[in-house]
Amino acid sequence: LDFDGSDDLINVGSNTVIDDIFDGGGTITAWINPRSFGENGWGRIVDKSSSTGANDGFAFELDDTDNALLYEYGFSSSNGYWRTPTNSISTDEWQHVAVVYNNSSTSNDPILYINGIAMSIPEEFTPAGTRETDASQTMYLGNYSATSRTFDGIIDDIKVYNYARTSSQIIEDMNGGHPIGGSPIGSQIANWHFDEMYGDTVHDTVNGFDADLGGSGQSCPATGTVPCPDWSNTGRVNGALDFDGTDDTLEVADNDAFSFGDTSTDDPFSISAWVYIDDATYFNIVNKISSTTDTNWEWALYMDVDGNLDFDVYDLNNSNGMYAYKNDAMTPYEGSWVHIVATYDGSGDATGLNLYVNGRLEENIDQGTWGSYTAMHNTTSVVEIGSWQADRGGGYEGYANGKIDELKIYATELTPSEVLVDMNANAAADFGATTDEKDNIVDGAGNPPVAYWDFNENTGTTANDKSGNGLTGTLNDFPADPWVLGPNKFGSLGTALTFDATNDDVSVGTSSVIDLADDMTISAWIYPTGWGEGDYGSILSRYNGGDVDDGYTFYLTDAGGADVSQGICIYNGVDNACSDDSVLALNEWQHVVVSIDTDVATFYVNGRAVGGGAFNLALEGTTTAYIGSTDGNNDTFEGAIDNMKVFDYGLSQAQVAYDYNRGAPIGWWRFDECSGATANDASGNGNNGTITPATGNAVGTCGGTAGDMWADGETGKFNASLAFDGTDDYVNIANNDLWDGLTFSISVWIKRDGAQESFANIISRHHASGPYCAPFCLEFDDTDDDDLRLTVGLTDTTPNVTSTTGNVISDGVWHHVVATHDNVTRAINIYVDGELRANSVRAVTSVFTNDNPLRIGSWDGTTEFFKGNIDDVRLYNYVLSEDQIKNIMNNGSAAYFGPAEGSP
């Protein structure tokens, strides 16, 4: 609710349920977004006190004296006041706040949390006397009884508990009930993803505790002997930092949030990270140790001289501390990614220190104490990542040799189940393609791009290269604000850069990284508003302007002639290769790719192959590369360019599809609407189908009249389905160029109502005469065996048929069917319930296509009707791998735990 800062309030009343909630321990939590600190500078969040103050109750409020959070509690002689540090509350942004307090003794202090972090709160006024009951007072939200302390801003999700919530439970409240290890909100006090891929800073996505490459006083990247780790595009999840084992370091400024002791007691905390170990010796992950030798130490997670994993907490210095020590060295993990977690329960006992490796609690560890340990101290030491520098002392000096990714610090002890949540990309278990989905495609993930500009700067005169190779682009001759929103068809890609076809371009230098004389791929999203200067609009060029071997330029054109009309080409100074005509449109976002493999260029638009030809790629390597022009002056692009990538190999069709839309289907009809005559396309391409029941029945609704398509399809494989009567029911999907792709996969769930004596089409694009299918029909034939078959139409008018043998799926239960066709290898495969049931290599003759609609449940809308239920129809423009087929069959996981049919 939005409180006006003047007189708004909510009167909750008084009730034994909410009276004296802090007796023996109580908790209040809330989300707040204040515009200011409230009426008279004291905006109340929750209040249960008299109009003269909190001396007979409590007030949980904001305070503009220090821009802080304030808690007051009434005692008979003197009230207690506790305030968070100066400027700990911000205006115009959401913050989660909480107070935990036990009023049983004046010596007890509350714990005030902001965004899950327990704040340092000295007593501003010490309570005295006995606690006063608030039973006679009314509870107010956003104000108090005198109505002169109105909150100014928005308050949400207030919770009141009559017990003291733990730090873990406070974070669960902040996370909307999600577990500590993973949430749509950050449950950590710090989370460094290492995905920037350029510059001198790793951003903390939770509280802004950003890390400085090389430490303070060092600018990175830099050449020579410098303590700068390198950006790597082969992280566990996207990017990472690569540490050289010699002097590389990453530094985070001191903050109370990283201190978990107050000299007398400790608070729980946890550390998690993915590390790729080149050498386990002295692989230092993260620590908080002062730069002064052997003093002001707090905690450290590292590997020692023998490669053993060690987690230490210190009582001010290295003479007193506790440890958890893994007796087995980490050397077997060298050359691979490993997930490491260290947890501490805050008990002050070494048995509260634990280590996890790849989600497993380590049992072969020593836990102990040296010296005399009471608690950690809150020191001024910085947080160091990847290093334990020589001036820190202790005999453990060393530097990480390998990569670090996804480093998180929690202000709570992770449980074993929460460790798994943290490791498995915020899921309780990794049953599918989370971080490594691209590895499941038929050709594998491939190497990351050698150059990548996402144009998400939205300001300034540089375009940063996110590949980690440092090909920073310089914006030349652009107006003051050339940034626009990029494509968002499959989720936002951020901002894009607009070019005026006059003199705008981006120069990206002469790096040898893109001196590609053999295979390569260029991909980009483009929004052309014209065809460029002189009908040639350069997308990316590294071209000397001379003879052959002088480079390449990738461009769109409407010039015709030796080029194409409304297509894309690549040129090397003498020869060019081009797409088909009319594959591009103006004034819309399109994904364009040229893939050069073994002197053959193949072009793709929106994931679909659109022609190509022979092309010799050779390069002298002396010229500057440009985005948006050929040579800094000519063939300038007109429109917007976004998300440009250069690969040093030729992408396959499956890899192009992954780059385009993460391998999602180009058509997807779930049949979950349960009413109406429209089957919506869930792919995002808008190719909705029209459901046609023809005669004898109706579209109907789920739960409606028996015999209607939705009624008989109420129980699908996943949620609902559509029922087809085998007489005249079908779904019509209008013609679209997407259906012209000659490499494809079809995935569908079917439940047949017995065998049929004639052809029965599941999904097809028909042709009235030979070859009858254009390019495919997935159907049952008219033989006694009732075989499932994929028919691919060929240009010589003959159909190429691949069939299963035997009546395999007419038993009245759900079966998953996938058919794939590779237009390059001519391989055809048919899978039933994840198993390969038929395969062949079709004839050399080219595949036939036309402009007819796509139909589900019939060949052409007049004959060869399917009898039974159809669900979850998907069409892909590449060949699915067997791993992907299993994931689709299991509804997106490697294993399916839902019901056999219907809704979960």
TARA-V84084 format. One record per pair of residues at least 24 apart in sequence whose C-alpha atoms are under 7 Angstrom apart, sorted by the first residue. I is the first residue (numbers start at 1). J is the second residue. D is the distance in whole Angstrom. If there is no record, write none. Layout:
BEGIN
I_J_D, I_J_D
END
This chain:
BEGIN
1_154_5, 1_155_6, 1_156_6, 2_153_5, 2_154_4, 2_155_7, 3_142_7, 3_151_6, 3_152_5, 3_153_5, 3_154_6, 4_152_5, 4_153_7, 5_38_5, 5_39_5, 5_150_5, 5_151_5, 5_152_4, 6_39_6, 6_150_6, 7_147_6, 7_148_7, 7_150_6, 8_150_6, 9_140_7, 9_141_6, 9_142_5, 9_143_5, 10_140_6, 10_141_5, 10_142_7, 11_139_6, 11_140_5, 11_141_7, 12_138_7, 12_139_5, 12_140_6, 13_138_5, 13_139_5, 14_135_7, 14_137_6, 14_138_5, 14_139_6, 19_134_6, 19_135_5, 20_133_6, 20_134_6, 20_135_6, 21_162_5, 22_101_6, 22_102_5, 22_103_6, 22_162_7, 23_102_6, 23_103_6, 23_104_6, 24_102_5, 24_103_6, 24_104_6, 25_101_5, 25_102_4, 25_103_7, 25_162_7, 25_163_5, 25_164_5, 26_100_6, 26_101_6, 26_102_6, 26_161_6, 26_162_4, 26_163_4, 26_164_5, 27_99_6, 27_100_4, 27_101_7, 27_160_6, 27_161_5, 27_162_6, 27_163_6, 27_164_5, 27_165_6, 28_98_6, 28_99_5, 28_100_7, 28_159_6, 28_160_5, 28_161_6, 29_97_6, 29_98_4, 29_99_7, 29_158_6, 29_159_5, 29_160_7, 30_96_6, 30_97_5, 30_98_6, 30_156_6, 30_157_5, 30_158_4, 30_159_6, 31_94_7, 31_95_6, 31_96_4, 31_97_6, 31_155_6, 31_156_5, 31_157_6, 31_158_7, 32_94_6, 32_95_5, 32_96_6, 32_154_6, 32_155_5, 32_156_6, 33_91_7, 33_92_6, 33_93_5, 33_94_4, 33_95_6, 33_153_6, 33_154_5, 33_155_6, 34_91_5, 34_92_6, 34_152_6, 34_153_4, 34_154_6, 35_91_5, 35_92_5, 35_152_6, 35_153_5, 36_91_6, 36_152_6, 37_62_6, 37_63_6, 37_64_5, 37_152_7, 38_149_7, 38_150_6, 38_151_5, 38_152_5, 39_148_6, 39_149_5, 39_150_5, 39_151_7, 40_149_6, 42_149_5, 43_143_7, 43_149_5, 43_150_5, 43_151_4, 43_152_7, 44_142_5, 44_143_5, 44_144_7, 44_149_6, 44_150_6, 44_151_5, 45_141_6, 45_142_5, 45_143_7, 45_151_7, 46_140_6, 46_141_5, 46_142_6, 47_139_6, 47_140_5, 47_141_6, 47_143_7, 47_144_6, 48_134_7, 48_137_6, 48_138_6, 48_139_4, 48_140_6, 49_134_7, 49_137_6, 50_137_6, 50_145_7, 51_145_5, 51_146_5, 55_79_6, 55_132_7, 56_132_5, 56_133_6, 56_134_5, 57_132_7, 57_133_6, 57_134_5, 74_131_6, 74_132_6, 75_127_6, 75_128_6, 75_129_6, 75_130_5, 75_131_4, 75_132_5, 76_128_7, 76_129_5, 76_130_5, 76_131_6, 76_132_6, 77_128_5, 77_129_5, 78_127_5, 78_128_5, 78_129_7, 79_127_5, 79_128_7, 80_125_5, 80_126_5, 80_127_4, 81_123_6, 81_124_5, 81_125_5, 81_126_7, 82_121_6, 82_122_6, 82_123_5, 82_124_5, 83_121_6, 83_124_7, 84_119_6, 84_120_6, 84_121_5, 85_120_7, 85_121_7, 96_174_6, 100_164_6, 100_165_7, 101_164_7, 103_131_7, 116_170_6, 116_171_5, 116_174_7, 117_189_7, 117_257_6, 117_411_7, 167_412_6, 168_412_6, 179_418_7, 180_418_6, 181_418_5, 181_419_6, 181_421_5, 181_422_5, 181_426_6, 182_421_6, 182_422_6, 182_426_4, 183_426_7, 188_408_6, 188_409_6, 188_410_5, 188_411_7, 189_409_6, 189_410_5, 189_411_6, 190_408_6, 190_409_5, 191_406_7, 191_407_6, 191_408_4, 191_409_7, 192_406_6, 192_407_5, 192_408_6, 193_405_6, 193_406_5, 193_407_7, 194_239_6, 194_240_5, 194_241_6, 194_405_6, 194_406_7, 195_238_6, 195_239_4, 195_240_6, 196_466_7, 197_231_5, 197_232_7, 197_239_6, 197_466_5, 197_467_6, 197_468_5, 198_231_7, 198_464_7, 198_465_7, 198_466_6, 198_468_6, 209_252_7, 210_252_6, 211_250_6, 211_251_5, 211_252_5, 212_250_6, 212_251_5, 212_252_6, 213_249_6, 213_250_5, 213_251_7, 214_248_6, 214_249_5, 214_250_5, 215_249_7, 215_250_6, 215_251_5, 231_468_5, 232_468_6, 233_448_7, 233_467_6, 233_468_6, 235_405_6, 236_274_7, 236_337_7, 236_405_6, 237_435_6, 240_403_6, 240_404_6, 240_405_5, 241_403_5, 241_404_6, 241_405_7, 242_402_6, 242_403_4, 242_404_7, 243_386_7, 243_400_6, 243_401_5, 243_402_5, 243_403_6, 244_400_7, 244_401_5, 244_402_7, 245_399_5, 245_400_5, 245_401_4, 246_399_6, 247_399_6, 248_387_7, 248_399_7, 249_384_7, 249_385_6, 249_386_5, 249_387_5, 250_384_6, 250_385_5, 250_386_6, 251_382_7, 251_383_6, 251_384_5, 251_385_6, 252_382_6, 252_383_5, 252_384_6, 253_382_5, 253_383_6, 254_380_6, 254_381_6, 254_382_5, 254_383_7, 259_378_5, 260_376_7, 261_375_6, 261_376_4, 261_377_5, 261_378_6, 262_375_7, 262_376_6, 262_377_5, 262_378_6, 263_374_7, 263_375_5, 263_376_5, 263_377_5, 264_374_6, 264_375_5, 265_375_5, 266_346_5, 266_347_7, 266_348_6, 266_375_6, 266_376_6, 267_346_4, 268_344_5, 268_345_4, 268_346_4, 268_411_6, 268_412_5, 268_413_5, 269_343_6, 269_344_6, 269_345_7, 269_410_5, 269_411_4, 269_412_4, 269_413_5, 270_342_6, 270_343_4, 270_344_6, 270_409_6, 270_410_5, 270_411_7, 270_412_6, 270_413_5, 270_414_6, 271_341_6, 271_342_5, 271_343_7, 271_408_6, 271_409_5, 271_410_6, 272_340_6, 272_341_4, 272_342_7, 272_407_6, 272_408_5, 272_409_7, 273_339_6, 273_340_5, 273_341_7, 273_405_6, 273_406_5, 273_407_4, 273_408_6, 274_337_7, 274_338_6, 274_339_5, 274_340_6, 274_404_6, 274_405_5, 274_406_6, 274_407_7, 275_337_6, 275_338_6, 275_339_7, 275_403_6, 275_404_5, 275_405_6, 276_335_7, 276_336_5, 276_337_4, 276_338_6, 276_402_5, 276_403_5, 276_404_6, 277_333_7, 277_334_5, 277_335_6, 277_336_6, 277_337_7, 277_401_7, 277_402_5, 277_403_7, 278_334_5, 278_335_5, 278_401_6, 278_402_5, 279_334_6, 279_401_6, 279_402_7, 280_307_5, 280_330_6, 280_331_6, 280_334_7, 281_305_5, 281_306_6, 281_307_5, 282_307_7, 282_396_7, 282_398_5, 282_399_6, 282_400_7, 283_398_7, 283_399_6, 283_400_4, 283_401_6, 284_386_5, 284_387_5, 284_388_6, 284_398_7, 284_399_6, 284_400_5, 285_385_6, 285_386_5, 285_387_7, 285_400_7, 286_384_6, 286_385_4, 286_386_6, 287_383_6, 287_384_5, 287_385_7, 288_381_6, 288_382_6, 288_383_5, 288_384_6, 289_381_5, 289_382_7, 289_392_7, 290_381_4, 290_382_7, 290_392_6, 291_381_7, 291_391_6, 291_392_5, 292_391_7, 292_392_6, 293_391_6, 293_392_5, 293_393_5, 294_318_6, 294_392_6, 294_393_5, 294_394_6, 296_379_6, 296_381_7, 298_376_6, 298_377_7, 304_396_7, 307_331_6, 311_342_7, 313_376_7, 314_376_6, 315_373_6, 315_374_6, 315_375_5, 315_376_5, 315_377_6, 316_376_6, 316_377_6, 318_394_7, 319_371_6, 320_370_6, 320_371_4, 320_372_5, 320_373_5, 321_369_6, 321_370_6, 321_371_7, 321_373_5, 322_350_6, 322_368_6, 322_369_4, 322_370_6, 323_350_6, 323_353_7, 323_367_6, 323_368_6, 323_369_6, 324_353_6, 324_354_6, 324_365_6, 324_366_6, 324_367_5, 324_368_7, 325_365_5, 325_366_5, 325_367_6, 326_364_6, 326_365_4, 326_366_7, 327_364_6, 327_365_5, 339_423_7, 343_413_5, 343_414_6, 344_413_6, 345_413_5, 348_374_7, 348_375_6, 359_419_6, 359_420_5, 359_423_7, 431_893_5, 431_894_5, 431_895_6, 432_887_7, 432_892_6, 432_893_4, 432_894_5, 440_881_7, 440_883_6, 440_884_6, 441_654_6, 441_880_7, 441_881_6, 441_884_7, 442_654_7, 442_879_7, 442_880_6, 442_881_4, 443_654_7, 449_645_6, 449_646_5, 449_647_4, 450_513_7, 450_646_6, 450_647_5, 450_648_7, 451_645_6, 451_646_5, 452_644_6, 452_645_4, 452_646_7, 453_643_6, 453_644_5, 453_645_7, 454_642_6, 454_643_4, 454_644_6, 455_495_6, 455_496_5, 455_497_6, 455_642_6, 455_643_7, 456_494_6, 456_495_5, 456_496_7, 458_483_6, 458_495_6, 471_508_6, 471_509_7, 472_508_6, 473_506_6, 473_507_5, 473_508_4, 474_506_5, 474_507_5, 474_508_6, 475_505_6, 475_506_5, 475_507_7, 476_504_6, 476_505_6, 476_506_6, 477_503_6, 477_504_5, 478_504_5, 486_642_6, 487_589_6, 489_684_7, 490_661_6, 496_640_6, 496_641_6, 496_642_5, 497_640_5, 497_641_6, 497_642_6, 498_639_5, 498_640_4, 498_641_6, 499_628_7, 499_637_6, 499_638_5, 499_639_5, 499_640_6, 500_637_7, 500_638_5, 500_639_7, 501_532_6, 501_533_6, 501_636_5, 501_637_5, 501_638_4, 502_636_6, 503_633_6, 503_636_7, 504_628_7, 505_626_7, 505_627_6, 505_628_5, 505_629_6, 505_632_7, 506_626_5, 506_627_5, 506_628_7, 507_624_7, 507_625_6, 507_626_5, 507_627_6, 508_624_7, 508_625_5, 508_626_6, 509_624_5, 509_625_6, 510_622_7, 510_623_6, 510_624_5, 510_625_6, 512_621_7, 515_619_6, 515_621_5, 516_619_7, 516_648_7, 517_617_5, 517_618_4, 517_619_5, 518_617_6, 518_618_7, 519_596_5, 519_597_5, 519_598_6, 519_648_6, 519_649_5, 519_650_6, 520_595_6, 520_596_5, 520_597_7, 520_647_6, 520_648_5, 520_649_4, 520_650_5, 521_594_6, 521_595_4, 521_596_6, 521_646_6, 521_647_5, 521_648_7, 521_649_6, 521_650_5, 521_651_6, 522_593_6, 522_594_5, 522_595_7, 522_645_6, 522_646_5, 522_647_7, 523_592_6, 523_593_4, 523_594_7, 523_644_6, 523_645_5, 523_646_7, 524_591_6, 524_592_6, 524_593_7, 524_641_7, 524_642_6, 524_643_6, 524_644_4, 524_645_6, 525_589_7, 525_590_6, 525_591_4, 525_592_6, 525_641_6, 525_642_5, 525_643_6, 525_644_7, 526_589_6, 526_590_6, 526_591_6, 526_640_6, 526_641_5, 526_642_6, 527_587_6, 527_588_5, 527_589_5, 527_590_6, 527_639_6, 527_640_5, 527_641_6, 528_586_5, 528_587_6, 528_638_6, 528_639_4, 528_640_6, 529_586_5, 529_587_5, 529_638_6, 529_639_5, 530_586_6, 530_638_5, 530_639_7, 531_556_7, 531_557_6, 531_558_6, 531_638_7, 532_635_6, 532_636_6, 532_637_5, 532_638_5, 533_635_5, 533_636_5, 533_637_7, 534_635_7, 535_559_6, 536_635_5, 537_635_5, 537_636_5, 537_637_4, 537_638_7, 538_628_5, 538_629_5, 538_630_6, 538_635_6, 538_636_6, 538_637_5, 539_627_6, 539_628_5, 539_629_7, 539_637_7, 540_626_6, 540_627_5, 540_628_6, 541_625_6, 541_626_5, 541_627_7, 541_629_7, 541_630_5, 542_623_6, 542_624_6, 542_625_4, 542_626_7, 543_623_7, 543_630_7, 543_631_7, 544_623_6, 545_573_7, 546_573_6, 547_573_5, 547_574_6, 548_572_6, 548_573_5, 548_574_5, 549_618_5, 549_619_5, 549_620_6, 550_619_5, 550_620_6, 551_618_6, 551_619_5, 551_620_7, 553_630_7, 572_617_7, 576_615_7, 577_601_7, 577_612_6, 577_613_5, 577_614_7, 577_615_6, 578_612_5, 578_613_7, 579_603_6, 579_610_6, 579_611_5, 579_612_5, 580_610_6, 580_611_5, 591_660_6, 595_650_5, 595_651_6, 596_650_5, 597_649_7, 597_650_5, 606_660_6, 607_656_6, 607_657_5, 607_660_6, 607_877_7, 608_741_6, 608_877_6, 609_741_7, 653_878_6, 654_878_5, 654_879_7, 657_878_7, 665_874_6, 665_875_5, 665_876_5, 666_875_6, 666_876_5, 666_877_7, 667_874_6, 667_875_5, 668_873_6, 668_874_4, 668_875_6, 669_872_6, 669_873_5, 669_874_6, 670_871_6, 670_872_4, 670_873_6, 671_720_6, 671_721_5, 671_722_6, 671_871_6, 671_872_7, 672_719_6, 672_720_5, 672_721_6, 674_701_5, 674_702_5, 674_710_6, 674_720_7, 675_700_6, 675_701_5, 675_702_7, 675_710_6, 687_733_7, 688_733_6, 689_731_6, 689_732_5, 689_733_4, 690_731_5, 690_732_5, 690_733_6, 691_730_6, 691_731_4, 691_732_7, 692_729_6, 692_730_5, 692_731_6, 693_728_7, 693_729_5, 693_730_7, 694_728_6, 694_729_6, 713_869_6, 715_901_7, 715_902_5, 716_871_6, 716_901_6, 716_902_5, 717_749_7, 717_814_7, 717_871_6, 717_900_7, 717_901_4, 717_902_5, 718_901_6, 718_902_5, 718_903_6, 719_902_4, 719_903_4, 720_902_6, 721_869_7, 721_870_6, 721_871_5, 722_869_6, 722_870_6, 722_871_7, 723_868_6, 723_869_4, 723_870_7, 724_857_7, 724_866_6, 724_867_5, 724_868_5, 724_869_6, 725_867_5, 725_868_7, 726_865_5, 726_866_5, 726_867_4, 727_865_6, 728_862_7, 728_865_6, 729_857_7, 730_855_7, 730_856_6, 730_857_5, 730_858_6, 730_861_7, 731_855_6, 731_856_5, 731_857_7, 732_853_7, 732_854_6, 732_855_5, 732_856_7, 733_853_6, 733_854_5, 733_855_6, 734_853_5, 734_854_6, 735_851_6, 735_852_6, 735_853_4, 735_854_7, 740_849_6, 741_877_6, 742_775_7, 742_823_6, 742_847_7, 743_821_5, 743_822_5, 743_823_5, 743_877_6, 743_878_5, 743_879_7, 744_820_6, 744_821_5, 744_822_7, 744_876_5, 744_877_4, 744_878_5, 744_879_6, 745_818_7, 745_819_6, 745_820_4, 745_821_6, 745_875_6, 745_876_5, 745_877_6, 745_878_6, 745_879_5, 745_880_6, 746_818_5, 746_819_5, 746_820_6, 746_874_6, 746_875_5, 746_876_6, 747_817_6, 747_818_4, 747_819_7, 747_873_6, 747_874_5, 747_875_6, 748_816_6, 748_817_5, 748_818_7, 748_871_6, 748_872_6, 748_873_4, 748_874_6, 749_814_7, 749_815_6, 749_816_5, 749_817_6, 749_870_6, 749_871_5, 749_872_6, 749_873_7, 750_814_6, 750_815_6, 750_816_7, 750_869_6, 750_870_5, 750_871_6, 751_812_5, 751_813_5, 751_814_5, 751_815_6, 751_868_6, 751_869_5, 751_870_7, 752_810_5, 752_811_7, 752_812_5, 752_867_6, 752_868_4, 752_869_6, 753_810_7, 753_812_5, 753_867_6, 753_868_5, 754_810_5, 754_811_6, 754_812_6, 755_786_7, 755_810_5, 757_782_6, 758_782_4, 758_864_7, 759_864_5, 760_858_7, 760_864_5, 760_865_5, 760_866_5, 761_857_6, 761_858_5, 761_859_6, 761_864_6, 761_865_6, 761_866_6, 762_856_6, 762_857_5, 762_858_7, 762_866_6, 763_855_6, 763_856_4, 763_857_6, 763_858_7, 764_854_6, 764_855_5, 764_856_7, 764_859_6, 765_852_6, 765_853_6, 765_854_5, 765_855_6, 766_852_7, 766_859_6, 766_860_6, 770_797_5, 770_798_6, 770_799_7, 771_797_4, 771_798_5, 771_799_5, 772_799_7, 774_848_5, 774_849_4, 774_850_6, 775_847_6, 775_848_5, 775_849_5, 790_819_7, 793_847_6, 793_848_5, 794_845_6, 794_846_6, 794_847_4, 794_848_5, 795_845_7, 795_846_6, 795_847_6, 795_848_5, 796_845_7, 800_842_6, 802_839_7, 802_840_6, 803_838_6, 804_837_6, 804_838_5, 816_889_6, 820_879_6, 821_879_7, 822_879_6, 834_885_6, 834_886_6
END
